[in-house]
Amino acid sequence: MNVFKEMGFNPEQINKNEEFVYNVARTYLLLTKEFSEFYKKFKLTPAKFNALVLIEHLGREEGVSQVEISEKLIVSGANITGLIDRLENDKLVKRIPDIKDRRLKRIKITKKGRKLIEKIWPLHIEKTNSLIKHISNSRKNEIIGCLTEIRERLNCVK
């Protein structure tokens, strides 16, 4: 179905660039909704899950700064503070003093957080695979290439 009809309107002329952008945005929203439902049974949101995975892989033993997390997840400083607060309240991460600058805190995943990621990860992969298994690898590569070009262009524009 045409994305515009799916959204409830029918423009007189369809601009392919606009249709492409709306398709990407609409797909993102639908995937977020799907994964929100999936993570709910683990008392997580997509943002919490993504932050935990990032902290686990990027932070390793020394932890990661909130600035690094917000840059990688593309969220504001205020939003990342609240997100880290919630993860810390859930005892999934902890703030530790930075070795080089005690004024700064590094975020480190806890044993509880690591166990949760280890439990969810195989299910997350299974869920991801089930959503797009019907698309051929060549089509996936084409879409990945298009989206990569857009991201690279947007990063250059800044």
Secondary structure, 3 states (H helix, E strand, C coil): CCHHHHCCCCCCCCCHHHHHHHHHHHHHHHHHHHHHHHHHCCCCCHHHHHHHHHHHHHHCCCCEEHHHHHHHHCCCHHHHHHHHHHHHHCCCEEEEECCCCCCCEEEEECHHHHHHHHHHHHHHHHHHHHHHCCCCHHHHHHHHHHHHHHHHHHHHHC
